[in-house]
Amino acid sequence: MSLLAWIILGLVAGFVASRIVNNTGQGLVVDILLGIVGAVVGGFLFNQFGQPGVSGLNLYSLLVVVVGAVVVLWLYHALIDRRRVL
């Protein structure tokens, strides 16, 4: 997959995941970065469970990336909120 496709999937996944997790975005750059990291995490998780990971710019890949981005965003918020409490 090209870098542009990863950025597009990352942007969409970061936006969707931020709406699922806390209903507000983190900002364009953070959403893209968390979405791209989520793509890697989602692909890894799906491969661990015997399913194909990100295979291109399609709906299945979007599902994989959004699942990964939700996991990454949830962990991100857990760590950031934990730091604020301490």
Biopython code that builds the backbone (N, CA, C, O; Angstrom):
import numpy as np
from Bio.PDB.StructureBuilder import StructureBuilder

atoms = [
    (1, "MET", "N", (0.837, -1.171, 0.000)),
    (1, "MET", "CA", (0.000, 0.000, 0.000)),
    (1, "MET", "C", (0.884, 1.236, 0.000)),
    (1, "MET", "O", (1.948, 1.249, 0.619)),
    (2, "SER", "N", (0.446, 2.254, -0.684)),
    (2, "SER", "CA", (1.243, 3.464, -0.785)),
    (2, "SER", "C", (1.127, 4.295, 0.497)),
    (2, "SER", "O", (0.222, 4.093, 1.306)),
    (3, "LEU", "N", (2.036, 5.203, 0.657)),
    (3, "LEU", "CA", (2.044, 6.084, 1.813)),
    (3, "LEU", "C", (0.773, 6.931, 1.854)),
    (3, "LEU", "O", (0.226, 7.177, 2.929)),
    (4, "LEU", "N", (0.313, 7.367, 0.716)),
    (4, "LEU", "CA", (-0.914, 8.167, 0.647)),
    (4, "LEU", "C", (-2.119, 7.354, 1.124)),
    (4, "LEU", "O", (-2.981, 7.886, 1.824)),
    (5, "ALA", "N", (-2.189, 6.087, 0.759)),
    (5, "ALA", "CA", (-3.287, 5.233, 1.207)),
    (5, "ALA", "C", (-3.239, 5.037, 2.717)),
    (5, "ALA", "O", (-4.283, 5.043, 3.369)),
    (6, "TRP", "N", (-2.037, 4.861, 3.292)),
    (6, "TRP", "CA", (-1.905, 4.742, 4.742)),
    (6, "TRP", "C", (-2.368, 6.024, 5.431)),
    (6, "TRP", "O", (-3.041, 5.965, 6.460)),
    (7, "ILE", "N", (-2.015, 7.175, 4.874)),
    (7, "ILE", "CA", (-2.417, 8.451, 5.462)),
    (7, "ILE", "C", (-3.930, 8.621, 5.397)),
    (7, "ILE", "O", (-4.549, 9.068, 6.362)),
    (8, "ILE", "N", (-4.526, 8.265, 4.259)),
    (8, "ILE", "CA", (-5.985, 8.370, 4.122)),
    (8, "ILE", "C", (-6.677, 7.430, 5.098)),
    (8, "ILE", "O", (-7.595, 7.843, 5.808)),
    (9, "LEU", "N", (-6.249, 6.172, 5.144)),
    (9, "LEU", "CA", (-6.835, 5.228, 6.096)),
    (9, "LEU", "C", (-6.595, 5.681, 7.532)),
    (9, "LEU", "O", (-7.478, 5.555, 8.381)),
    (10, "GLY", "N", (-5.426, 6.198, 7.799)),
    (10, "GLY", "CA", (-5.117, 6.685, 9.146)),
    (10, "GLY", "C", (-5.986, 7.860, 9.546)),
    (10, "GLY", "O", (-6.440, 7.935, 10.688)),
    (11, "LEU", "N", (-6.223, 8.777, 8.623)),
    (11, "LEU", "CA", (-7.068, 9.928, 8.908)),
    (11, "LEU", "C", (-8.500, 9.492, 9.190)),
    (11, "LEU", "O", (-9.101, 9.918, 10.176)),
    (12, "VAL", "N", (-9.038, 8.651, 8.330)),
    (12, "VAL", "CA", (-10.416, 8.179, 8.511)),
    (12, "VAL", "C", (-10.530, 7.362, 9.797)),
    (12, "VAL", "O", (-11.466, 7.553, 10.574)),
    (13, "ALA", "N", (-9.589, 6.462, 10.022)),
    (13, "ALA", "CA", (-9.641, 5.621, 11.220)),
    (13, "ALA", "C", (-9.467, 6.447, 12.484)),
    (13, "ALA", "O", (-10.163, 6.216, 13.472)),
    (14, "GLY", "N", (-8.558, 7.396, 12.468)),
    (14, "GLY", "CA", (-8.359, 8.255, 13.632)),
    (14, "GLY", "C", (-9.598, 9.080, 13.938)),
    (14, "GLY", "O", (-9.962, 9.251, 15.102)),
    (15, "PHE", "N", (-10.243, 9.588, 12.905)),
    (15, "PHE", "CA", (-11.463, 10.372, 13.086)),
    (15, "PHE", "C", (-12.588, 9.509, 13.651)),
    (15, "PHE", "O", (-13.236, 9.888, 14.626)),
    (16, "VAL", "N", (-12.818, 8.348, 13.037)),
    (16, "VAL", "CA", (-13.890, 7.449, 13.488)),
    (16, "VAL", "C", (-13.609, 6.951, 14.905)),
    (16, "VAL", "O", (-14.507, 6.934, 15.747)),
    (17, "ALA", "N", (-12.381, 6.551, 15.166)),
    (17, "ALA", "CA", (-12.036, 6.038, 16.498)),
    (17, "ALA", "C", (-12.178, 7.112, 17.559)),
    (17, "ALA", "O", (-12.635, 6.826, 18.666)),
    (18, "SER", "N", (-11.794, 8.350, 17.242)),
    (18, "SER", "CA", (-11.934, 9.415, 18.236)),
    (18, "SER", "C", (-13.401, 9.692, 18.538)),
    (18, "SER", "O", (-13.742, 10.053, 19.664)),
    (19, "ARG", "N", (-14.269, 9.527, 17.550)),
    (19, "ARG", "CA", (-15.710, 9.680, 17.783)),
    (19, "ARG", "C", (-16.255, 8.527, 18.606)),
    (19, "ARG", "O", (-17.163, 8.724, 19.413)),
    (20, "ILE", "N", (-15.724, 7.337, 18.420)),
    (20, "ILE", "CA", (-16.187, 6.175, 19.180)),
    (20, "ILE", "C", (-15.719, 6.258, 20.630)),
    (20, "ILE", "O", (-16.490, 5.989, 21.550)),
    (21, "VAL", "N", (-14.462, 6.628, 20.832)),
    (21, "VAL", "CA", (-13.879, 6.583, 22.169)),
    (21, "VAL", "C", (-14.341, 7.747, 23.038)),
    (21, "VAL", "O", (-14.765, 7.530, 24.173)),
    (22, "ASN", "N", (-14.268, 8.982, 22.531)),
    (22, "ASN", "CA", (-14.599, 10.109, 23.407)),
    (22, "ASN", "C", (-15.400, 11.214, 22.725)),
    (22, "ASN", "O", (-15.584, 12.278, 23.317)),
    (23, "ASN", "N", (-15.870, 11.007, 21.532)),
    (23, "ASN", "CA", (-16.744, 11.930, 20.804)),
    (23, "ASN", "C", (-16.093, 13.266, 20.440)),
    (23, "ASN", "O", (-16.788, 14.176, 19.988)),
    (24, "THR", "N", (-14.798, 13.405, 20.623)),
    (24, "THR", "CA", (-14.095, 14.599, 20.166)),
    (24, "THR", "C", (-12.782, 14.176, 19.538)),
    (24, "THR", "O", (-12.187, 13.176, 19.941)),
    (25, "GLY", "N", (-12.341, 14.920, 18.572)),
    (25, "GLY", "CA", (-11.070, 14.616, 17.941)),
    (25, "GLY", "C", (-9.907, 15.144, 18.769)),
    (25, "GLY", "O", (-10.086, 16.012, 19.624)),
    (26, "GLN", "N", (-8.735, 14.626, 18.514)),
    (26, "GLN", "CA", (-7.528, 15.062, 19.206)),
    (26, "GLN", "C", (-6.778, 16.117, 18.408)),
    (26, "GLN", "O", (-5.777, 16.656, 18.881)),
    (27, "GLY", "N", (-7.242, 16.412, 17.227)),
    (27, "GLY", "CA", (-6.538, 17.290, 16.304)),
    (27, "GLY", "C", (-6.152, 16.483, 15.080)),
    (27, "GLY", "O", (-5.998, 15.265, 15.160)),
    (28, "LEU", "N", (-5.997, 17.141, 13.972)),
    (28, "LEU", "CA", (-5.759, 16.464, 12.704)),
    (28, "LEU", "C", (-4.498, 15.606, 12.735)),
    (28, "LEU", "O", (-4.532, 14.445, 12.328)),
    (29, "VAL", "N", (-3.401, 16.159, 13.205)),
    (29, "VAL", "CA", (-2.127, 15.433, 13.189)),
    (29, "VAL", "C", (-2.169, 14.241, 14.139)),
    (29, "VAL", "O", (-1.735, 13.146, 13.782)),
    (30, "VAL", "N", (-2.690, 14.449, 15.343)),
    (30, "VAL", "CA", (-2.746, 13.354, 16.310)),
    (30, "VAL", "C", (-3.703, 12.273, 15.824)),
    (30, "VAL", "O", (-3.420, 11.085, 15.978)),
    (31, "ASP", "N", (-4.841, 12.668, 15.235)),
    (31, "ASP", "CA", (-5.777, 11.681, 14.689)),
    (31, "ASP", "C", (-5.118, 10.840, 13.593)),
    (31, "ASP", "O", (-5.294, 9.622, 13.554)),
    (32, "ILE", "N", (-4.367, 11.482, 12.714)),
    (32, "ILE", "CA", (-3.687, 10.754, 11.636)),
    (32, "ILE", "C", (-2.639, 9.808, 12.225)),
    (32, "ILE", "O", (-2.573, 8.638, 11.847)),
    (33, "LEU", "N", (-1.827, 10.311, 13.141)),
    (33, "LEU", "CA", (-0.768, 9.469, 13.717)),
    (33, "LEU", "C", (-1.341, 8.291, 14.491)),
    (33, "LEU", "O", (-0.859, 7.167, 14.354)),
    (34, "LEU", "N", (-2.366, 8.537, 15.305)),
    (34, "LEU", "CA", (-2.981, 7.436, 16.047)),
    (34, "LEU", "C", (-3.682, 6.469, 15.102)),
    (34, "LEU", "O", (-3.717, 5.265, 15.361)),
    (35, "GLY", "N", (-4.237, 6.982, 14.014)),
    (35, "GLY", "CA", (-4.866, 6.112, 13.022)),
    (35, "GLY", "C", (-3.857, 5.231, 12.307)),
    (35, "GLY", "O", (-4.126, 4.055, 12.064)),
    (36, "ILE", "N", (-2.710, 5.781, 11.970)),
    (36, "ILE", "CA", (-1.668, 4.997, 11.301)),
    (36, "ILE", "C", (-1.106, 3.952, 12.269)),
    (36, "ILE", "O", (-0.897, 2.800, 11.888)),
    (37, "VAL", "N", (-0.862, 4.352, 13.516)),
    (37, "VAL", "CA", (-0.423, 3.373, 14.520)),
    (37, "VAL", "C", (-1.515, 2.325, 14.711)),
    (37, "VAL", "O", (-1.227, 1.138, 14.863)),
    (38, "GLY", "N", (-2.767, 2.771, 14.703)),
    (38, "GLY", "CA", (-3.891, 1.845, 14.816)),
    (38, "GLY", "C", (-3.954, 0.862, 13.661)),
    (38, "GLY", "O", (-4.358, -0.287, 13.842)),
    (39, "ALA", "N", (-3.559, 1.303, 12.479)),
    (39, "ALA", "CA", (-3.529, 0.401, 11.323)),
    (39, "ALA", "C", (-2.536, -0.731, 11.562)),
    (39, "ALA", "O", (-2.819, -1.892, 11.267)),
    (40, "VAL", "N", (-1.391, -0.386, 12.090)),
    (40, "VAL", "CA", (-0.376, -1.401, 12.375)),
    (40, "VAL", "C", (-0.864, -2.335, 13.485)),
    (40, "VAL", "O", (-0.745, -3.556, 13.381)),
    (41, "VAL", "N", (-1.413, -1.744, 14.547)),
    (41, "VAL", "CA", (-1.908, -2.549, 15.670)),
    (41, "VAL", "C", (-3.071, -3.428, 15.226)),
    (41, "VAL", "O", (-3.123, -4.608, 15.573)),
    (42, "GLY", "N", (-4.004, -2.862, 14.462)),
    (42, "GLY", "CA", (-5.146, -3.637, 13.973)),
    (42, "GLY", "C", (-4.712, -4.787, 13.079)),
    (42, "GLY", "O", (-5.225, -5.899, 13.201)),
    (43, "GLY", "N", (-3.766, -4.525, 12.177)),
    (43, "GLY", "CA", (-3.247, -5.590, 11.330)),
    (43, "GLY", "C", (-2.585, -6.680, 12.136)),
    (43, "GLY", "O", (-2.757, -7.863, 11.843)),
    (44, "PHE", "N", (-1.819, -6.292, 13.162)),
    (44, "PHE", "CA", (-1.170, -7.272, 14.028)),
    (44, "PHE", "C", (-2.203, -8.102, 14.793)),
    (44, "PHE", "O", (-2.100, -9.327, 14.858)),
    (45, "LEU", "N", (-3.199, -7.423, 15.373)),
    (45, "LEU", "CA", (-4.217, -8.135, 16.150)),
    (45, "LEU", "C", (-5.008, -9.102, 15.281)),
    (45, "LEU", "O", (-5.249, -10.242, 15.677)),
    (46, "PHE", "N", (-5.412, -8.652, 14.099)),
    (46, "PHE", "CA", (-6.186, -9.525, 13.219)),
    (46, "PHE", "C", (-5.351, -10.713, 12.760)),
    (46, "PHE", "O", (-5.872, -11.822, 12.646)),
    (47, "ASN", "N", (-4.057, -10.501, 12.494)),
    (47, "ASN", "CA", (-3.182, -11.607, 12.113)),
    (47, "ASN", "C", (-3.020, -12.611, 13.250)),
    (47, "ASN", "O", (-2.929, -13.815, 13.011)),
    (48, "GLN", "N", (-2.985, -12.115, 14.489)),
    (48, "GLN", "CA", (-2.856, -13.012, 15.637)),
    (48, "GLN", "C", (-4.076, -13.915, 15.796)),
    (48, "GLN", "O", (-3.968, -15.030, 16.307)),
    (49, "PHE", "N", (-5.235, -13.430, 15.355)),
    (49, "PHE", "CA", (-6.463, -14.221, 15.435)),
    (49, "PHE", "C", (-6.769, -14.964, 14.140)),
    (49, "PHE", "O", (-7.871, -15.487, 13.972)),
    (50, "GLY", "N", (-5.807, -15.014, 13.226)),
    (50, "GLY", "CA", (-5.940, -15.804, 12.011)),
    (50, "GLY", "C", (-6.682, -15.136, 10.871)),
    (50, "GLY", "O", (-7.059, -15.802, 9.907)),
    (51, "GLN", "N", (-6.896, -13.846, 10.960)),
    (51, "GLN", "CA", (-7.583, -13.107, 9.904)),
    (51, "GLN", "C", (-6.564, -12.263, 9.137)),
    (51, "GLN", "O", (-5.518, -11.905, 9.679)),
    (52, "PRO", "N", (-6.864, -11.950, 7.891)),
    (52, "PRO", "CA", (-5.945, -11.075, 7.149)),
    (52, "PRO", "C", (-5.981, -9.667, 7.710)),
    (52, "PRO", "O", (-7.012, -9.213, 8.206)),
    (53, "GLY", "N", (-4.867, -8.986, 7.633)),
    (53, "GLY", "CA", (-4.772, -7.613, 8.124)),
    (53, "GLY", "C", (-5.195, -6.629, 7.048)),
    (53, "GLY", "O", (-6.124, -6.891, 6.284)),
    (54, "VAL", "N", (-4.520, -5.517, 6.993)),
    (54, "VAL", "CA", (-4.822, -4.475, 6.022)),
    (54, "VAL", "C", (-4.393, -4.962, 4.650)),
    (54, "VAL", "O", (-3.232, -5.311, 4.437)),
    (55, "SER", "N", (-5.347, -4.981, 3.716)),
    (55, "SER", "CA", (-5.053, -5.531, 2.395)),
    (55, "SER", "C", (-5.152, -4.505, 1.280)),
    (55, "SER", "O", (-4.915, -4.842, 0.120)),
    (56, "GLY", "N", (-5.484, -3.304, 1.585)),
    (56, "GLY", "CA", (-5.601, -2.264, 0.567)),
    (56, "GLY", "C", (-6.574, -1.203, 1.029)),
    (56, "GLY", "O", (-6.884, -1.106, 2.217)),
    (57, "LEU", "N", (-7.044, -0.426, 0.112)),
    (57, "LEU", "CA", (-7.980, 0.646, 0.417)),
    (57, "LEU", "C", (-9.393, 0.132, 0.172)),
    (57, "LEU", "O", (-9.983, 0.397, -0.876)),
    (58, "ASN", "N", (-9.940, -0.612, 1.150)),
    (58, "ASN", "CA", (-11.277, -1.186, 1.029)),
    (58, "ASN", "C", (-11.964, -1.171, 2.395)),
    (58, "ASN", "O", (-11.364, -0.765, 3.390)),
    (59, "LEU", "N", (-13.220, -1.613, 2.440)),
    (59, "LEU", "CA", (-13.992, -1.560, 3.682)),
    (59, "LEU", "C", (-13.442, -2.490, 4.762)),
    (59, "LEU", "O", (-13.438, -2.133, 5.940)),
    (60, "TYR", "N", (-12.981, -3.671, 4.374)),
    (60, "TYR", "CA", (-12.421, -4.594, 5.358)),
    (60, "TYR", "C", (-11.188, -3.981, 6.022)),
    (60, "TYR", "O", (-11.032, -4.052, 7.241)),
    (61, "SER", "N", (-10.327, -3.387, 5.224)),
    (61, "SER", "CA", (-9.134, -2.750, 5.781)),
    (61, "SER", "C", (-9.521, -1.589, 6.684)),
    (61, "SER", "O", (-8.879, -1.356, 7.708)),
    (62, "LEU", "N", (-10.560, -0.864, 6.312)),
    (62, "LEU", "CA", (-11.031, 0.232, 7.153)),
    (62, "LEU", "C", (-11.508, -0.306, 8.505)),
    (62, "LEU", "O", (-11.241, 0.304, 9.541)),
    (63, "LEU", "N", (-12.203, -1.431, 8.502)),
    (63, "LEU", "CA", (-12.642, -2.060, 9.750)),
    (63, "LEU", "C", (-11.440, -2.449, 10.609)),
    (63, "LEU", "O", (-11.423, -2.187, 11.812)),
    (64, "VAL", "N", (-10.447, -3.067, 10.000)),
    (64, "VAL", "CA", (-9.239, -3.481, 10.721)),
    (64, "VAL", "C", (-8.551, -2.269, 11.331)),
    (64, "VAL", "O", (-8.145, -2.295, 12.493)),
    (65, "VAL", "N", (-8.423, -1.213, 10.546)),
    (65, "VAL", "CA", (-7.723, -0.013, 10.992)),
    (65, "VAL", "C", (-8.510, 0.683, 12.101)),
    (65, "VAL", "O", (-7.914, 1.165, 13.064)),
    (66, "VAL", "N", (-9.832, 0.745, 11.982)),
    (66, "VAL", "CA", (-10.639, 1.400, 13.015)),
    (66, "VAL", "C", (-10.556, 0.629, 14.327)),
    (66, "VAL", "O", (-10.448, 1.236, 15.393)),
    (67, "VAL", "N", (-10.604, -0.704, 14.264)),
    (67, "VAL", "CA", (-10.468, -1.507, 15.483)),
    (67, "VAL", "C", (-9.113, -1.231, 16.139)),
    (67, "VAL", "O", (-9.035, -1.025, 17.350)),
    (68, "GLY", "N", (-8.072, -1.228, 15.352)),
    (68, "GLY", "CA", (-6.739, -0.934, 15.890)),
    (68, "GLY", "C", (-6.644, 0.475, 16.438)),
    (68, "GLY", "O", (-6.028, 0.690, 17.482)),
    (69, "ALA", "N", (-7.245, 1.440, 15.752)),
    (69, "ALA", "CA", (-7.196, 2.828, 16.209)),
    (69, "ALA", "C", (-7.993, 3.007, 17.499)),
    (69, "ALA", "O", (-7.595, 3.793, 18.358)),
    (70, "VAL", "N", (-9.098, 2.300, 17.651)),
    (70, "VAL", "CA", (-9.862, 2.368, 18.901)),
    (70, "VAL", "C", (-9.017, 1.834, 20.047)),
    (70, "VAL", "O", (-8.994, 2.425, 21.126)),
    (71, "VAL", "N", (-8.325, 0.728, 19.827)),
    (71, "VAL", "CA", (-7.454, 0.163, 20.867)),
    (71, "VAL", "C", (-6.354, 1.156, 21.225)),
    (71, "VAL", "O", (-6.104, 1.411, 22.403)),
    (72, "VAL", "N", (-5.701, 1.714, 20.217)),
    (72, "VAL", "CA", (-4.609, 2.668, 20.456)),
    (72, "VAL", "C", (-5.130, 3.922, 21.147)),
    (72, "VAL", "O", (-4.499, 4.415, 22.082)),
    (73, "LEU", "N", (-6.262, 4.442, 20.706)),
    (73, "LEU", "CA", (-6.822, 5.652, 21.299)),
    (73, "LEU", "C", (-7.275, 5.410, 22.738)),
    (73, "LEU", "O", (-7.118, 6.279, 23.595)),
    (74, "TRP", "N", (-7.830, 4.243, 23.000)),
    (74, "TRP", "CA", (-8.225, 3.907, 24.365)),
    (74, "TRP", "C", (-6.998, 3.862, 25.278)),
    (74, "TRP", "O", (-7.023, 4.392, 26.389)),
    (75, "LEU", "N", (-5.931, 3.227, 24.804)),
    (75, "LEU", "CA", (-4.684, 3.190, 25.586)),
    (75, "LEU", "C", (-4.100, 4.585, 25.761)),
    (75, "LEU", "O", (-3.606, 4.926, 26.836)),
    (76, "TYR", "N", (-4.155, 5.388, 24.708)),
    (76, "TYR", "CA", (-3.664, 6.771, 24.755)),
    (76, "TYR", "C", (-4.397, 7.553, 25.844)),
    (76, "TYR", "O", (-3.768, 8.226, 26.660)),
    (77, "HIS", "N", (-5.715, 7.465, 25.853)),
    (77, "HIS", "CA", (-6.494, 8.176, 26.864)),
    (77, "HIS", "C", (-6.250, 7.613, 28.260)),
    (77, "HIS", "O", (-6.217, 8.374, 29.227)),
    (78, "ALA", "N", (-6.080, 6.324, 28.382)),
    (78, "ALA", "CA", (-5.807, 5.727, 29.686)),
    (78, "ALA", "C", (-4.484, 6.246, 30.241)),
    (78, "ALA", "O", (-4.382, 6.535, 31.433)),
    (79, "LEU", "N", (-3.480, 6.366, 29.390)),
    (79, "LEU", "CA", (-2.181, 6.862, 29.849)),
    (79, "LEU", "C", (-2.209, 8.359, 30.126)),
    (79, "LEU", "O", (-1.643, 8.803, 31.124)),
    (80, "ILE", "N", (-2.851, 9.147, 29.269)),
    (80, "ILE", "CA", (-2.909, 10.600, 29.452)),
    (80, "ILE", "C", (-3.724, 10.934, 30.687)),
    (80, "ILE", "O", (-3.307, 11.784, 31.474)),
    (81, "ASP", "N", (-4.873, 10.297, 30.888)),
    (81, "ASP", "CA", (-5.694, 10.570, 32.065)),
    (81, "ASP", "C", (-4.991, 10.135, 33.342)),
    (81, "ASP", "O", (-5.150, 10.761, 34.389)),
    (82, "ARG", "N", (-4.222, 9.074, 33.254)),
    (82, "ARG", "CA", (-3.469, 8.597, 34.419)),
    (82, "ARG", "C", (-2.405, 9.613, 34.819)),
    (82, "ARG", "O", (-2.169, 9.835, 36.007)),
    (83, "ARG", "N", (-1.762, 10.229, 33.827)),
    (83, "ARG", "CA", (-0.746, 11.242, 34.123)),
    (83, "ARG", "C", (-1.363, 12.477, 34.766)),
    (83, "ARG", "O", (-0.763, 13.089, 35.650)),
    (84, "ARG", "N", (-2.552, 12.838, 34.322)),
    (84, "ARG", "CA", (-3.217, 14.022, 34.890)),
    (84, "ARG", "C", (-3.608, 13.791, 36.350)),
    (84, "ARG", "O", (-3.588, 14.726, 37.151)),
    (85, "VAL", "N", (-3.957, 12.571, 36.695)),
    (85, "VAL", "CA", (-4.351, 12.260, 38.068)),
    (85, "VAL", "C", (-3.144, 12.322, 38.991)),
    (85, "VAL", "O", (-3.243, 12.803, 40.120)),
    (86, "LEU", "N", (-1.992, 11.828, 38.506)),
    (86, "LEU", "CA", (-0.788, 11.834, 39.333)),
    (86, "LEU", "C", (-0.277, 13.218, 39.391)),
    (86, "LEU", "O", (0.740, 13.474, 40.036)),
]
sb = StructureBuilder()
sb.init_structure("model")
sb.init_model(0)
sb.init_chain("A")
sb.init_seg("    ")
for serial, (resi, resn, name, xyz) in enumerate(atoms, 1):
    if name == "N":
        sb.init_residue(resn, " ", resi, " ")
    sb.init_atom(name, np.array(xyz, "f"), 0.0, 1.0, " ", f" {name:<3s}", serial, name[0])
structure = sb.get_structure()
